[in-house]
Structures are given as C-alpha cells and as structure tokens.
Amino acid sequence: MNGTGITAILAAALLAAVAAGVAGGASAQGAAPAPPDSSWAPVEPAAPADTGARNQPLPKEPEDQATKPWAPPDLVAPATPGGAAGQVCAKADFEAVVDEAAGALRDLNMQNKPAFQEKLRQLKDKRGWSHDAFLKEAAPFVRDDKIAVYDQDSERLLTDISTLGQEGADAPTPDCALLAGLKARMQTLVTTQTAKWAYMFQKLDAALAQ
C-alpha cells in the first residue's frame, strides 16, 4: 500500500469542490454513549422493619454461588455447545463488520468534509488566490507525509477487514475470536481517520490565523 488511494481521491474532491465554488454544509452530531444500566443489583440481605426476618440465615444456594464470578444475566451471552467462553456469532456478523467499516468512513467524511471545504474557501479568499494558484497552494492541506501515513494505515485496516471478513463468512464454523478482532480493527480505523481529520483541521486553522 502506498497510501495514495484514499488521499488522492479525497484531496481531489476537496480541492475541486472549493475551486468550483460548491457550497456544502453538514453538522456532526455525536450521541453520548448510554450510561451503564444500573437498574440491577445482586440481592443482598436488607434491613427490614421486622428484626426477626433480618436475623434469619441466608438460604444455602446463594452461599454456594457467592464464590463464583457473577454478572447480570442480560449482559452475558448464553453458553452454547462448542462456543468460546459463551460467545455467539454467525456468518452474517462478519459481513456486517465490512459494511460497518465502509459506513464509518462515509459518516466521517459527511461530518467533516463540508466544514473543511468552507475553511479552504475562506483561506482562498483571504490569500486572494486565483483558481490555479488555489489548486497548488491548498494541496499541502490535504496531502503531506503525515496524512499519507494516516491513509496507509487506513488502507491496510480496510484490506484486513475485507479479507478477514470474507474468510470468517466462508468458514464452516464462525470464529467468534476472529469477529472480535475484526471489530477491533474497525474501531482502530475510525480512530485513525478521526485523527487524520483533526490534524488537517489543525493545519488549516493555523494558516487561517496567520
């Protein structure tokens, strides 16, 4: 991977859109993760008004289970014969990861591209660049060595997700450990692309501030 695929496509689209005066607007709305469900709690002896009930010994069964790791039933995947640590997965889950990876990149572009194009347009006006000058002078804001590294990493992750996703979907028995690895790669992909956008905005903001 030479890292030029994603970079060239994105850079050309960004510069061409601004140079042609294409306006766009979009807002990125991030939903805060839902807080952990704290509605459950292990049953413990309470302090009832009846002191006689409080002094009653606990049943035998809870004492036997007290030494075992406990988790709420609704947060634990049901155990299945041959499953790894009670994990459950299916072939369709592998295909879903590939689709989610593509969707994550699309969403990041939709969230960041309009605002980035607007800042490029502001820089063009501030510097008084002509059309041709803009295409030359603005290129470093979408293509440089650091951006190339971000894109190389992204392309490698996309290749891994696509290849391993296909292998997982074609396997006779779904490998839940492989599925977990695919999801981890997808998260790394999102983190990498988010960092790239942040870096690009930082460079552009610094130029606008000069």
TAHUCOR-V25719 format. One record per run of one state. SS is the DSSP state (~ for helix, > for strand, _ for the rest). FROM is the first residue (numbers start at 1). LEN is the number of residues. If there is no record, write none. Layout:
SS_FROM_LEN + SS_FROM_LEN
This chain:
__1_3 + ~_4_16 + __20_31 + ~_51_4 + __55_5 + ~_60_6 + __66_7 + ~_73_3 + __76_15 + ~_91_37 + __128_3 + ~_131_7 + __138_1 + ~_139_3 + __142_3 + ~_145_26 + __171_5 + ~_176_34 + __210_1
